Amino acid sequence: MTLKKSFTTQHIWAIAVGMVISGQFFGWNFGFEVAGIQGMFIATALVTFFYICFMLSYAELAAMIPKAGGPTAYAERAFGKFGGILAGITCLIEFIFAPPAIAVATGAYLHFLWPTVSASNAGVSAFILCILINMSGAKDIARIELIITLLAIITSILHNWTKYVLCFGGFQRWFVGSPCISYQSSQRIY
C-alpha cells in the first residue's frame, strides 16, 4: 500500500486557517464585552504576533525534522522518548475533546438561530455528519474545509466591516440596536 498525494497547497492552507479562524466565531463576543474594541484590538495584535512566531518555528521544525508525527516527533527529538510520548498523549487528548466541543457549540448556535431546534439533538447530528464526512475520504474533507474556511473568512470580513462602518462611520445614531452602544462605556483603555 502506498500513500497518494491528495491535498493541494490550497487544501493545506484551508485546514490550517480553518482551525485558527474558528475561534472568530466562538470567543470574540465575550472578549468584546469585557475589553471593548481597543482591548480586543490589542489582544488580537498580541495573538497575531504569537501565531506568526508559532508558524515560523513550526515550519522550521518541519524542515529540520521531516518525520510524520508533528509535535510528537519534535518533542521526542528534544526531550527524548518520554517527551515524545507526553506530547503524543496531549495531542490525542486534544483530538478527542475538540470534535465534541465543536459539535456542542454548533448545536448551541443552531438552537440560537432556531429556538425550536434542540441544542443537544443538533450537536449530535453535527457530530454524526462530521463523522460521515470524515469517512468519505481525505480529498472530500479537504474540499469541504476549503469551502467552509472561505465562507468563514468572508463572514468575518463582512461582520468586522459592518461593525466598523456602524461604530466609526457616524451611523450609530440611525440604529437603535447599534453594536457600538453597548461598548461605549469600555471605549477607553485604562
MARSETOR-106836 format. One line per field, with one value per residue: residue number from 0; residue in one letter; x, y, z of N, C-alpha, C, CB in turn. Coordinates in pm, 1 decimal, always signed. Glycine has a CB too. Layout:
<torlos>
resi = c(NUM	...)
resn = c(a	...)
n_px = c(X	...)
n_py = c(Y	...)
n_pz = c(Z	...)
ca_px = c(X	...)
ca_py = c(Y	...)
ca_pz = c(Z	...)
c_px = c(X	...)
c_py = c(Y	...)
c_pz = c(Z	...)
cb_px = c(X	...)
cb_py = c(Y	...)
cb_pz = c(Z	...)
</torlos>
This chain:
<torlos>
resi = c(0	1	2	3	4	5	6	7	8	9	10	11	12	13	14	15	16	17	18	19	20	21	22	23	24	25	26	27	28	29	30	31	32	33	34	35	36	37	38	39	40	41	42	43	44	45	46	47	48	49	50	51	52	53	54	55	56	57	58	59	60	61	62	63	64	65	66	67	68	69	70	71	72	73	74	75	76	77	78	79	80	81	82	83	84	85	86	87	88	89	90	91	92	93	94	95	96	97	98	99	100	101	102	103	104	105	106	107	108	109	110	111	112	113	114	115	116	117	118	119	120	121	122	123	124	125	126	127	128	129	130	131	132	133	134	135	136	137	138	139	140	141	142	143	144	145	146	147	148	149	150	151	152	153	154	155	156	157	158	159	160	161	162	163	164	165	166	167	168	169	170	171	172	173	174	175	176	177	178	179	180	181	182	183	184	185	186	187	188	189)
resn = c(m	t	l	k	k	s	f	t	t	q	h	i	w	a	i	a	v	g	m	v	i	s	g	q	f	f	g	w	n	f	g	f	e	v	a	g	i	q	g	m	f	i	a	t	a	l	v	t	f	f	y	i	c	f	m	l	s	y	a	e	l	a	a	m	i	p	k	a	g	g	p	t	a	y	a	e	r	a	f	g	k	f	g	g	i	l	a	g	i	t	c	l	i	e	f	i	f	a	p	p	a	i	a	v	a	t	g	a	y	l	h	f	l	w	p	t	v	s	a	s	n	a	g	v	s	a	f	i	l	c	i	l	i	n	m	s	g	a	k	d	i	a	r	i	e	l	i	i	t	l	l	a	i	i	t	s	i	l	h	n	w	t	k	y	v	l	c	f	g	g	f	q	r	w	f	v	g	s	p	c	i	s	y	q	s	s	q	r	i	y)
n_px = c(+84.1	+62.8	+117.6	-93.5	-74.3	-304.2	-380.0	-376.7	-185.6	-369.1	-562.6	-422.3	-364.2	-628.0	-709.3	-532.3	-581.0	-853.4	-866.1	-757.2	-915.8	-1163.0	-1197.2	-1280.5	-1554.3	-1633.0	-1525.6	-1513.6	-1725.3	-1741.9	-1498.3	-1519.3	-1720.6	-1597.0	-1345.6	-1378.5	-1353.8	-1093.5	-937.6	-972.7	-850.5	-583.4	-534.7	-576.1	-369.4	-150.0	-188.9	-174.9	+95.4	+205.6	+107.6	+236.2	+503.2	+475.9	+400.0	+628.5	+829.8	+725.7	+730.3	+1003.1	+1081.2	+951.1	+1096.8	+1351.2	+1314.4	+1200.5	+965.4	+690.3	+432.9	+449.3	+417.8	+479.6	+706.1	+885.0	+902.2	+1004.0	+1256.0	+1370.4	+1330.4	+1354.7	+1237.5	+1024.9	+930.3	+830.7	+625.0	+460.5	+391.0	+251.5	+34.4	-92.6	-168.9	-344.5	-544.7	-635.4	-741.6	-942.4	-1123.0	-1184.6	-1363.4	-1624.1	-1664.1	-1681.7	-1910.5	-2101.9	-2096.7	-2181.5	-2440.0	-2549.0	-2537.3	-2714.5	-2947.1	-2976.8	-3026.6	-3255.8	-3488.0	-3664.1	-3527.5	-3359.6	-3074.1	-2902.0	-2977.3	-2915.5	-2640.0	-2551.3	-2632.5	-2470.3	-2221.0	-2238.2	-2269.1	-2017.9	-1856.2	-1943.3	-1863.3	-1585.7	-1544.9	-1578.9	-1347.1	-1014.8	-974.1	-1231.6	-1286.7	-1093.0	-1178.5	-1431.6	-1348.8	-1201.5	-1405.0	-1566.7	-1382.6	-1329.4	-1588.2	-1607.9	-1405.9	-1502.8	-1745.4	-1643.1	-1498.0	-1707.0	-1863.5	-1688.3	-1632.9	-1888.5	-1938.8	-1736.6	-1814.9	-2062.3	-1982.8	-1775.0	-1841.2	-2032.0	-2291.4	-2422.6	-2622.4	-2844.2	-2934.3	-3109.5	-3035.1	-2751.8	-2427.4	-2227.1	-2320.4	-2337.2	-2072.3	-1970.3	-1908.9	-1675.6	-1480.0	-1244.1	-898.8	-763.9)
n_py = c(-118.1	+214.7	+561.9	+823.1	+1139.4	+1364.9	+1615.1	+1959.9	+2267.3	+2466.1	+2321.9	+2242.3	+2493.7	+2578.8	+2400.0	+2464.2	+2744.8	+2733.3	+2597.9	+2790.4	+3021.8	+2946.7	+3018.9	+3278.2	+3273.3	+3173.4	+3283.6	+3564.4	+3736.3	+3735.2	+3850.7	+4109.7	+4210.5	+4235.3	+4364.2	+4562.0	+4746.4	+4853.9	+4712.1	+4450.0	+4479.1	+4518.7	+4271.7	+4100.7	+4182.5	+4103.7	+3823.1	+3764.3	+3819.3	+3613.5	+3387.5	+3416.4	+3378.4	+3113.9	+2978.4	+3019.3	+2891.7	+2633.3	+2568.5	+2571.8	+2359.6	+2150.3	+2144.8	+2080.7	+1838.6	+1611.2	+1422.0	+1204.6	+1275.7	+1514.9	+1730.0	+1526.6	+1395.8	+1610.8	+1675.2	+1435.2	+1433.2	+1652.7	+1611.0	+1343.8	+997.5	+984.7	+1251.0	+1266.3	+1076.0	+1199.4	+1438.0	+1322.1	+1205.3	+1434.8	+1557.5	+1363.2	+1379.3	+1637.3	+1599.0	+1418.8	+1560.6	+1794.8	+1761.3	+1690.2	+1926.5	+2120.4	+2025.2	+2062.5	+2343.3	+2407.8	+2300.2	+2469.7	+2715.8	+2664.0	+2623.0	+2878.1	+3023.5	+2896.3	+2850.8	+2636.7	+2409.9	+2152.5	+2192.6	+1985.7	+1771.8	+1885.6	+1919.1	+1651.1	+1558.7	+1719.9	+1620.5	+1352.7	+1400.1	+1512.3	+1288.4	+1116.0	+1264.3	+1256.8	+986.4	+965.3	+1029.9	+1171.4	+1367.9	+1471.7	+1580.0	+1780.9	+1945.9	+2032.2	+2160.7	+2369.6	+2517.4	+2586.6	+2734.5	+2952.6	+3066.1	+3133.1	+3326.5	+3526.2	+3587.0	+3679.8	+3907.0	+4064.6	+4097.6	+4236.8	+4464.2	+4575.7	+4632.0	+4818.8	+5028.6	+5093.6	+5172.0	+5364.3	+5515.4	+5704.8	+5619.3	+5511.3	+5649.7	+5609.1	+5358.2	+5180.3	+4951.7	+4953.1	+4804.8	+4945.7	+5089.0	+4932.4	+4908.3	+5155.2	+5236.9	+5104.2	+5202.9	+5337.7	+5282.1	+5177.1)
n_pz = c(+0.0	-90.6	-22.5	-136.1	-288.3	-200.6	-122.0	-207.4	-212.5	-147.8	-6.6	+224.1	+328.6	+380.7	+580.3	+790.7	+829.9	+872.9	+1119.0	+1288.7	+1245.7	+1335.9	+1597.7	+1576.3	+1562.5	+1803.0	+2047.3	+2050.3	+2122.7	+2403.3	+2466.4	+2353.4	+2515.1	+2763.6	+2719.1	+2525.8	+2212.3	+2164.0	+2349.0	+2256.4	+2009.3	+2083.4	+2210.2	+1992.1	+1821.1	+1975.3	+1993.0	+1721.9	+1673.8	+1834.2	+1692.6	+1447.8	+1526.4	+1619.0	+1380.5	+1219.5	+1371.7	+1379.1	+1107.6	+1067.1	+1233.1	+1098.0	+864.3	+959.9	+1094.7	+921.5	+963.7	+1007.7	+1240.3	+1368.4	+1644.5	+1826.2	+1718.9	+1721.1	+1994.1	+2089.0	+1973.0	+2102.7	+2381.5	+2435.9	+2453.6	+2645.9	+2648.0	+2387.5	+2401.1	+2591.9	+2456.1	+2243.5	+2379.1	+2481.2	+2240.0	+2149.6	+2347.8	+2295.3	+2035.0	+2092.4	+2254.4	+2109.7	+1875.4	+1997.8	+2146.9	+1946.9	+1820.2	+2024.8	+2046.2	+1787.3	+1794.6	+1990.6	+1855.1	+1640.7	+1785.7	+1890.8	+1656.3	+1557.8	+1776.5	+1818.4	+1756.0	+1914.5	+2115.5	+2195.9	+2025.6	+1776.5	+1809.0	+1833.3	+1582.6	+1416.5	+1491.6	+1404.6	+1129.8	+1073.4	+1124.0	+919.3	+695.2	+734.5	+694.9	+424.1	+289.3	+251.2	+53.8	+5.0	+256.6	+267.1	+54.7	+151.2	+383.9	+272.6	+143.8	+367.2	+518.2	+345.5	+338.9	+611.0	+634.7	+460.7	+592.0	+836.1	+752.2	+644.1	+875.4	+1051.2	+895.3	+872.8	+1142.5	+1185.7	+1010.3	+1125.2	+1383.7	+1358.0	+1142.6	+1184.8	+1180.4	+1396.8	+1527.7	+1373.5	+1416.0	+1654.7	+1793.8	+1780.5	+1753.5	+1876.7	+2091.7	+2325.4	+2384.9	+2446.7	+2703.4	+2758.2	+2592.1	+2643.1	+2718.6	+3013.0)
ca_px = c(+0.0	+141.5	+46.1	-121.9	-81.5	-440.8	-400.7	-301.7	-145.1	-490.7	-627.0	-344.4	-389.7	-764.7	-714.5	-461.8	-652.3	-982.9	-850.2	-730.2	-1024.3	-1284.6	-1210.0	-1350.5	-1697.5	-1662.9	-1485.2	-1499.2	-1830.8	-1704.4	-1387.2	-1570.3	-1799.7	-1508.5	-1232.5	-1411.6	-1292.1	-948.3	-876.8	-969.0	-750.1	-451.8	-524.8	-562.7	-233.3	-58.7	-207.7	-122.1	+240.5	+233.6	+82.6	+343.8	+618.8	+443.8	+404.9	+766.9	+905.1	+672.7	+782.7	+1145.2	+1088.4	+910.7	+1207.4	+1464.9	+1280.3	+1096.7	+915.3	+547.1	+409.1	+438.7	+469.1	+535.3	+841.9	+968.7	+926.1	+1091.8	+1391.9	+1421.9	+1321.3	+1367.1	+1119.3	+914.9	+875.7	+751.2	+501.7	+377.9	+336.2	+152.8	-85.6	-163.5	-234.1	-457.5	-649.7	-692.5	-822.1	-1060.2	-1219.6	-1219.0	-1486.8	-1748.1	-1679.1	-1730.2	-2049.0	-2185.0	-2106.6	-2265.8	-2577.4	-2592.5	-2562.2	-2837.4	-3057.5	-2991.7	-3089.2	-3390.5	-3513.5	-3738.1	-3431.1	-3291.6	-2928.6	-2833.4	-3002.0	-2838.5	-2499.3	-2527.6	-2644.7	-2348.6	-2111.4	-2255.3	-2239.3	-1870.8	-1802.0	-1972.0	-1775.9	-1450.5	-1540.5	-1583.7	-1212.1	-937.1	-993.2	-1361.3	-1271.3	-1015.3	-1265.4	-1532.1	-1276.0	-1169.5	-1528.7	-1606.2	-1285.3	-1355.3	-1711.4	-1578.7	-1328.2	-1594.4	-1835.6	-1566.4	-1469.8	-1833.0	-1902.8	-1599.9	-1652.8	-2017.4	-1922.3	-1654.5	-1897.0	-2162.7	-1922.0	-1689.0	-1889.1	-2134.0	-2423.6	-2483.4	-2742.9	-2954.9	-2976.9	-3135.3	-2957.5	-2617.2	-2331.6	-2134.8	-2380.5	-2304.4	-1929.1	-1927.1	-1851.6	-1542.7	-1403.3	-1112.7	-804.8	-719.5)
ca_py = c(+0.0	+337.5	+686.0	+907.1	+1282.1	+1406.2	+1755.4	+2064.5	+2374.2	+2534.3	+2238.0	+2252.0	+2629.5	+2585.1	+2326.0	+2542.0	+2869.3	+2695.9	+2568.9	+2914.5	+3119.2	+2901.1	+3096.8	+3403.3	+3256.2	+3115.8	+3353.6	+3708.9	+3810.8	+3750.8	+3945.3	+4244.7	+4253.8	+4268.7	+4450.3	+4668.8	+4737.5	+4876.9	+4599.7	+4334.4	+4506.8	+4491.2	+4126.2	+4040.4	+4210.6	+4019.0	+3684.3	+3756.3	+3806.8	+3478.0	+3290.2	+3428.2	+3308.0	+2971.2	+2925.2	+3017.5	+2787.4	+2504.1	+2544.9	+2539.5	+2223.0	+2056.7	+2132.9	+2017.5	+1701.8	+1569.2	+1294.9	+1206.8	+1275.8	+1653.5	+1764.7	+1408.6	+1376.4	+1722.4	+1661.0	+1319.7	+1474.9	+1748.4	+1567.9	+1200.4	+913.7	+1022.4	+1377.5	+1235.0	+1009.7	+1301.3	+1524.0	+1242.4	+1191.1	+1563.2	+1574.6	+1270.7	+1438.2	+1749.5	+1548.5	+1350.4	+1655.5	+1904.0	+1741.7	+1708.2	+2068.2	+2189.3	+1982.0	+2129.9	+2484.0	+2413.2	+2280.2	+2592.0	+2817.0	+2630.2	+2649.1	+3023.4	+3069.3	+2837.5	+2803.1	+2510.5	+2301.1	+2115.9	+2210.7	+1856.0	+1695.6	+1949.1	+1887.6	+1510.4	+1549.7	+1778.5	+1527.1	+1238.7	+1449.8	+1523.3	+1152.2	+1066.0	+1335.2	+1203.1	+851.3	+971.3	+1036.8	+1292.5	+1470.1	+1535.5	+1661.2	+1899.8	+2032.8	+2092.4	+2253.3	+2487.6	+2595.5	+2641.2	+2837.5	+3071.7	+3126.6	+3192.8	+3448.9	+3625.9	+3627.2	+3759.0	+4037.9	+4139.6	+4132.0	+4340.8	+4584.2	+4633.2	+4689.9	+4939.4	+5133.0	+5136.4	+5235.4	+5478.7	+5587.1	+5800.9	+5564.6	+5450.4	+5722.5	+5563.9	+5224.7	+5171.9	+4840.1	+4959.2	+4728.1	+5034.9	+5146.2	+4851.5	+4915.8	+5292.2	+5255.3	+5043.9	+5250.8	+5386.0	+5186.4	+5229.8)
ca_pz = c(+0.0	-99.6	+6.0	-251.8	-258.4	-234.1	-83.8	-274.8	-121.5	-101.8	+94.2	+348.2	+378.8	+434.2	+707.0	+893.7	+855.4	+929.6	+1261.9	+1361.1	+1233.5	+1403.7	+1720.1	+1543.5	+1582.5	+1932.7	+2167.1	+2038.9	+2190.6	+2543.4	+2471.5	+2329.2	+2630.5	+2874.4	+2684.7	+2431.7	+2080.2	+2172.0	+2420.0	+2167.0	+1906.4	+2143.5	+2228.2	+1859.3	+1773.6	+2052.3	+1949.9	+1585.7	+1688.3	+1883.9	+1587.1	+1348.8	+1584.4	+1620.5	+1243.9	+1171.5	+1441.1	+1336.1	+972.8	+1083.9	+1286.0	+992.9	+768.8	+1027.3	+1134.1	+826.0	+1012.1	+1039.7	+1383.7	+1413.7	+1776.9	+1891.9	+1667.7	+1764.8	+2138.1	+2108.3	+1936.7	+2200.6	+2521.8	+2448.6	+2430.4	+2735.4	+2598.8	+2268.8	+2445.3	+2658.5	+2350.7	+2170.7	+2462.3	+2485.6	+2109.8	+2147.7	+2432.1	+2219.2	+1923.9	+2146.8	+2309.3	+2018.2	+1796.8	+2074.9	+2183.7	+1828.1	+1798.4	+2124.9	+2006.4	+1667.6	+1841.3	+2058.9	+1752.1	+1569.6	+1879.0	+1898.0	+1532.7	+1551.5	+1913.6	+1824.1	+1738.8	+2038.9	+2105.7	+2206.7	+1901.9	+1669.2	+1832.6	+1798.2	+1436.8	+1359.2	+1518.2	+1312.9	+995.8	+1061.4	+1114.5	+784.8	+600.9	+752.2	+638.5	+277.9	+235.3	+281.4	-51.1	+30.5	+378.1	+232.2	-25.5	+239.3	+471.8	+191.9	+127.2	+497.6	+556.0	+264.4	+390.5	+742.1	+612.6	+404.2	+700.3	+932.3	+691.9	+638.7	+1012.8	+1103.5	+816.3	+914.0	+1276.1	+1170.8	+949.5	+1223.2	+1501.2	+1329.7	+1026.1	+1223.9	+1154.1	+1514.9	+1568.5	+1290.8	+1457.6	+1798.8	+1847.2	+1726.0	+1833.5	+1946.0	+2211.9	+2442.5	+2411.6	+2467.6	+2838.2	+2764.7	+2478.3	+2684.3	+2776.8	+3142.1)
c_px = c(+88.4	+52.6	+24.7	-128.1	-220.8	-467.5	-317.0	-260.1	-266.9	-561.7	-554.0	-363.5	-526.6	-775.6	-649.6	-538.4	-788.7	-974.7	-831.6	-851.3	-1152.5	-1304.9	-1281.1	-1498.8	-1731.8	-1632.2	-1488.9	-1604.4	-1796.9	-1591.8	-1431.2	-1646.1	-1708.7	-1407.4	-1267.0	-1333.4	-1140.5	-877.8	-867.8	-867.6	-610.4	-431.5	-505.5	-422.9	-131.8	-68.1	-156.5	+29.4	+278.3	+214.1	+189.4	+468.7	+597.2	+456.6	+548.2	+847.6	+856.9	+722.8	+930.5	+1163.6	+1051.9	+1021.8	+1326.5	+1440.0	+1168.0	+1043.3	+765.3	+531.8	+402.0	+497.4	+531.8	+680.0	+934.7	+1001.6	+1018.0	+1235.6	+1452.3	+1430.0	+1330.7	+1233.2	+1000.1	+850.7	+789.8	+619.4	+407.7	+313.6	+229.5	+23.2	-163.0	-232.2	-356.5	-574.4	-716.3	-784.7	-945.2	-1165.7	-1261.3	-1346.7	-1616.0	-1770.5	-1731.9	-1875.9	-2142.7	-2203.8	-2194.2	-2412.6	-2632.5	-2621.5	-2692.8	-2960.0	-3082.5	-3064.3	-3233.6	-3421.9	-3591.3	-3646.7	-3361.6	-3140.1	-2856.3	-2855.0	-2922.8	-2690.0	-2465.2	-2535.3	-2521.3	-2229.9	-2118.4	-2225.3	-2088.4	-1805.3	-1823.1	-1884.8	-1633.6	-1437.3	-1537.5	-1445.5	-1146.6	-960.1	-1125.5	-1355.0	-1199.9	-1098.6	-1367.6	-1466.5	-1239.7	-1292.5	-1569.9	-1511.4	-1306.5	-1482.8	-1688.2	-1501.1	-1418.1	-1689.6	-1765.0	-1537.0	-1595.7	-1877.4	-1818.5	-1614.6	-1782.6	-2006.3	-1839.2	-1737.7	-1998.8	-2099.9	-1848.9	-1735.5	-1998.1	-2275.2	-2493.1	-2608.3	-2864.7	-3013.8	-2992.1	-3048.9	-2816.0	-2520.1	-2236.5	-2190.1	-2341.3	-2156.4	-1882.1	-1863.0	-1711.3	-1455.5	-1262.3	-1027.7	-750.5	-577.9)
c_py = c(+124.1	+457.6	+763.0	+1052.0	+1330.1	+1552.2	+1846.6	+2168.3	+2446.8	+2453.5	+2247.2	+2389.4	+2637.0	+2511.5	+2408.1	+2669.5	+2840.4	+2663.4	+2696.3	+3006.6	+3074.2	+2973.2	+3228.8	+3391.9	+3204.8	+3207.0	+3505.6	+3785.7	+3834.6	+3852.8	+4088.3	+4297.6	+4301.4	+4376.3	+4567.4	+4653.3	+4754.9	+4760.5	+4475.4	+4355.0	+4475.3	+4340.9	+4056.4	+4062.8	+4121.4	+3873.2	+3664.8	+3741.6	+3666.2	+3374.4	+3297.3	+3356.3	+3157.3	+2910.8	+2916.5	+2907.9	+2648.4	+2469.4	+2507.2	+2396.9	+2119.9	+2037.5	+2059.6	+1871.0	+1653.3	+1429.3	+1307.6	+1204.9	+1414.3	+1677.4	+1646.7	+1386.5	+1486.4	+1710.6	+1542.6	+1355.2	+1566.3	+1690.2	+1417.8	+1129.1	+955.9	+1153.8	+1357.3	+1168.7	+1110.4	+1395.3	+1449.3	+1226.7	+1322.1	+1593.4	+1484.6	+1325.4	+1555.1	+1699.3	+1472.8	+1450.8	+1767.7	+1877.6	+1751.2	+1853.9	+2149.0	+2152.0	+2050.1	+2276.5	+2499.8	+2394.4	+2403.0	+2703.4	+2790.0	+2654.0	+2798.9	+3076.9	+3021.4	+2776.8	+2672.0	+2389.2	+2275.9	+2127.8	+2076.9	+1772.0	+1753.6	+1919.0	+1745.3	+1492.2	+1606.6	+1684.8	+1408.0	+1281.0	+1461.0	+1385.8	+1096.3	+1133.7	+1281.4	+1063.4	+852.9	+983.3	+1171.5	+1402.8	+1544.2	+1625.4	+1791.1	+1997.3	+2106.0	+2193.2	+2381.2	+2576.9	+2661.4	+2752.5	+2964.9	+3142.5	+3195.0	+3322.9	+3559.0	+3677.5	+3715.8	+3898.6	+4123.0	+4185.5	+4246.7	+4471.5	+4653.9	+4698.9	+4817.3	+5054.6	+5185.1	+5215.4	+5364.4	+5560.8	+5688.3	+5750.0	+5512.0	+5523.7	+5677.4	+5432.2	+5219.6	+5063.1	+4837.5	+4881.0	+4817.9	+5082.2	+5066.3	+4860.5	+5056.1	+5311.5	+5198.1	+5085.4	+5295.8	+5272.1	+5247.3	+5189.4)
c_pz = c(+0.0	-68.1	-123.0	-205.8	-300.4	-199.9	-171.5	-169.6	-65.0	+6.1	+228.1	+411.4	+444.7	+567.1	+817.9	+929.9	+917.4	+1077.2	+1342.0	+1360.1	+1302.8	+1536.5	+1699.8	+1575.3	+1722.6	+2051.1	+2165.1	+2116.4	+2336.8	+2558.4	+2450.2	+2449.9	+2743.3	+2837.2	+2594.1	+2301.9	+2087.5	+2242.1	+2333.7	+2054.2	+1960.3	+2161.0	+2094.0	+1802.9	+1845.1	+2008.1	+1807.3	+1587.7	+1734.7	+1773.9	+1478.3	+1399.4	+1583.4	+1481.2	+1192.6	+1240.6	+1400.3	+1195.7	+978.7	+1136.3	+1178.8	+890.1	+830.8	+1060.3	+1042.5	+859.0	+1037.2	+1191.0	+1442.1	+1551.0	+1850.9	+1848.3	+1716.3	+1913.3	+2166.6	+2076.7	+2043.0	+2341.5	+2541.4	+2430.5	+2516.8	+2691.1	+2475.4	+2304.6	+2509.0	+2556.0	+2271.1	+2249.0	+2468.2	+2352.6	+2099.6	+2230.1	+2359.7	+2108.7	+1971.7	+2191.0	+2212.9	+1938.2	+1878.5	+2116.3	+2065.5	+1800.7	+1898.5	+2088.2	+1882.6	+1705.1	+1911.1	+1958.7	+1678.4	+1657.6	+1893.4	+1774.2	+1519.4	+1688.1	+1922.6	+1809.0	+1872.6	+2020.9	+2110.8	+2080.8	+1785.1	+1685.1	+1794.2	+1646.5	+1367.4	+1376.4	+1422.8	+1169.3	+973.8	+1049.5	+974.4	+679.7	+611.3	+691.7	+485.6	+214.6	+257.0	+179.5	-29.9	+152.9	+344.2	+148.1	+61.6	+332.5	+397.8	+175.7	+258.2	+540.6	+476.0	+309.6	+525.3	+726.6	+557.7	+512.0	+800.7	+878.9	+687.7	+776.9	+1066.2	+1026.0	+856.0	+1050.4	+1269.6	+1114.9	+1050.7	+1338.1	+1467.3	+1210.0	+1057.9	+1203.9	+1279.9	+1560.3	+1488.7	+1340.3	+1608.5	+1860.5	+1795.8	+1813.8	+1912.0	+2079.5	+2334.9	+2477.7	+2445.2	+2604.5	+2846.2	+2647.6	+2517.9	+2740.4	+2905.0	+3171.2)
cb_px = c(-95.6	+205.6	+123.2	-254.9	+33.0	-540.7	-365.7	-386.5	-52.9	-585.8	-632.1	-194.1	-380.2	-864.3	-644.3	-320.1	-668.4	-1039.4	-731.6	-609.8	-1052.8	-1278.9	-1075.4	-1331.0	-1752.3	-1587.7	-1353.3	-1504.6	-1963.3	-1662.0	-1284.2	-1660.6	-1890.2	-1436.1	-1127.5	-1383.4	-1352.0	-918.8	-955.0	-1108.4	-758.4	-437.8	-650.8	-667.9	-197.8	-89.0	-356.5	-162.2	+294.0	+143.4	-55.3	+375.5	+644.8	+302.2	+321.2	+833.3	+892.9	+518.5	+763.0	+1211.9	+995.1	+783.3	+1251.0	+1497.5	+1237.4	+1152.7	+990.0	+471.8	+515.2	+296.3	+358.4	+450.2	+841.5	+898.9	+793.0	+1046.5	+1391.2	+1335.0	+1193.3	+1426.2	+1153.0	+965.3	+987.9	+829.7	+533.1	+463.1	+448.6	+209.9	-47.9	-66.4	-135.7	-414.6	-591.1	-580.6	-738.2	-1020.6	-1162.7	-1104.4	-1482.1	-1745.2	-1544.1	-1642.1	-2060.5	-2122.1	-1966.9	-2222.3	-2584.0	-2485.8	-2446.1	-2833.3	-3027.4	-2853.8	-3008.6	-3401.0	-3588.1	-3844.7	-3326.6	-3330.0	-2877.8	-2883.2	-3152.5	-2862.2	-2464.5	-2630.6	-2770.2	-2318.3	-2115.7	-2399.1	-2306.3	-1812.2	-1867.8	-2119.1	-1777.9	-1414.2	-1660.6	-1669.0	-1214.2	-789.3	-990.4	-1470.5	-1193.1	-887.7	-1337.8	-1605.4	-1148.8	-1115.7	-1642.8	-1609.1	-1142.5	-1365.8	-1821.0	-1499.3	-1210.5	-1674.6	-1892.7	-1435.9	-1412.3	-1942.4	-1889.6	-1455.0	-1653.7	-2126.7	-1856.4	-1533.7	-1968.6	-2237.2	-1826.3	-1548.7	-1939.6	-2116.1	-2413.0	-2383.8	-2722.4	-2909.5	-2876.6	-3285.0	-3024.1	-2571.5	-2251.7	-2102.8	-2532.9	-2343.1	-1852.7	-2044.1	-1940.7	-1553.9	-1477.0	-1127.2	-688.5	-810.2)
cb_py = c(+0.0	+352.1	+772.2	+864.7	+1363.3	+1318.3	+1777.7	+2130.2	+2473.6	+2559.3	+2092.2	+2225.7	+2732.8	+2525.8	+2188.3	+2578.0	+2950.3	+2578.1	+2475.5	+2986.0	+3146.0	+2750.2	+3121.9	+3439.2	+3161.4	+2990.0	+3313.4	+3748.9	+3736.9	+3615.8	+3909.2	+4246.4	+4139.6	+4145.0	+4369.3	+4805.9	+4842.2	+5009.0	+4568.7	+4307.9	+4654.8	+4563.1	+4071.6	+4097.9	+4359.5	+4030.6	+3644.5	+3880.7	+3911.9	+3444.7	+3312.7	+3577.6	+3356.2	+2948.9	+3012.3	+3153.9	+2804.9	+2505.5	+2669.7	+2639.9	+2207.9	+2106.3	+2271.9	+2092.5	+1694.3	+1571.2	+1250.7	+1085.8	+1198.8	+1695.4	+1822.0	+1283.9	+1372.1	+1856.1	+1643.7	+1202.6	+1546.1	+1871.7	+1615.8	+1166.0	+767.7	+1034.7	+1475.0	+1145.4	+896.0	+1382.7	+1573.1	+1105.5	+1145.5	+1676.4	+1544.1	+1133.0	+1485.4	+1836.4	+1458.6	+1260.3	+1716.3	+1928.2	+1607.4	+1619.8	+2126.7	+2155.5	+1828.0	+2117.6	+2542.2	+2305.6	+2161.5	+2638.1	+2821.3	+2484.2	+2587.2	+3090.9	+3022.1	+2728.5	+2907.7	+2507.8	+2335.1	+1971.7	+2301.7	+1778.7	+1694.9	+2101.3	+1910.4	+1417.7	+1623.6	+1914.2	+1478.5	+1181.5	+1586.1	+1598.4	+1059.8	+1086.8	+1487.9	+1199.2	+770.8	+1087.8	+1005.5	+1259.5	+1404.8	+1429.8	+1583.5	+1859.5	+1950.8	+1983.8	+2186.8	+2445.4	+2505.8	+2530.1	+2786.4	+3033.9	+3020.2	+3094.5	+3422.5	+3565.9	+3504.8	+3688.3	+4021.4	+4054.5	+4010.0	+4293.7	+4550.3	+4525.2	+4588.6	+4911.6	+5079.6	+5015.0	+5139.6	+5431.8	+5490.2	+5927.0	+5454.6	+5446.0	+5873.2	+5549.1	+5117.8	+5144.1	+4710.8	+5104.7	+4635.3	+5154.2	+5151.4	+4706.5	+4864.9	+5386.2	+5189.1	+4893.3	+5365.0	+5497.6	+5151.1	+5182.5)
cb_pz = c(+121.7	-240.4	+108.6	-321.4	-332.5	-161.9	+64.8	-389.8	-193.4	-219.4	+46.8	+321.0	+264.4	+333.6	+693.4	+845.4	+725.4	+855.7	+1284.7	+1300.6	+1088.0	+1426.8	+1778.2	+1395.0	+1478.7	+1947.9	+2199.1	+1895.5	+2179.5	+2602.9	+2369.0	+2206.3	+2679.9	+2921.5	+2619.7	+2494.1	+1987.1	+2246.5	+2545.1	+2108.5	+1859.8	+2280.3	+2298.5	+1763.4	+1795.3	+2202.1	+1958.8	+1504.7	+1787.5	+2003.9	+1526.5	+1319.0	+1728.2	+1674.6	+1149.8	+1194.5	+1593.0	+1339.1	+884.3	+1179.9	+1407.5	+923.8	+720.1	+1154.1	+1286.0	+682.3	+1140.8	+974.3	+1452.8	+1414.0	+1860.2	+1860.6	+1514.9	+1736.6	+2213.4	+2021.5	+1800.9	+2201.9	+2580.5	+2582.6	+2457.6	+2880.2	+2567.8	+2175.4	+2544.6	+2758.8	+2256.6	+2138.3	+2604.4	+2521.0	+1995.0	+2201.0	+2567.7	+2158.8	+1835.7	+2265.0	+2432.7	+1922.8	+1729.6	+2199.2	+2232.0	+1706.3	+1810.5	+2265.1	+1979.8	+1565.6	+1935.0	+2159.5	+1652.6	+1522.8	+2016.9	+1912.2	+1413.6	+1437.1	+1988.9	+1716.1	+1626.7	+2082.3	+2218.4	+2330.7	+1867.9	+1668.2	+1977.1	+1869.0	+1389.0	+1424.3	+1664.8	+1322.7	+973.3	+1183.2	+1219.3	+751.2	+627.8	+901.0	+686.7	+234.4	+89.6	+287.5	-192.7	+49.0	+487.4	+156.1	-133.0	+321.1	+527.0	+53.6	+75.6	+604.1	+535.8	+116.0	+404.2	+829.9	+515.7	+286.0	+770.7	+967.1	+550.0	+575.2	+1105.0	+1098.8	+667.5	+916.8	+1371.2	+1079.0	+823.2	+1278.7	+1567.6	+1306.1	+925.4	+1147.7	+1052.8	+1627.6	+1551.5	+1147.7	+1410.2	+1826.6	+1814.3	+1712.3	+1743.8	+1858.9	+2198.7	+2418.5	+2293.5	+2451.7	+2944.5	+2769.1	+2411.5	+2788.4	+2676.9	+3253.6)
</torlos>
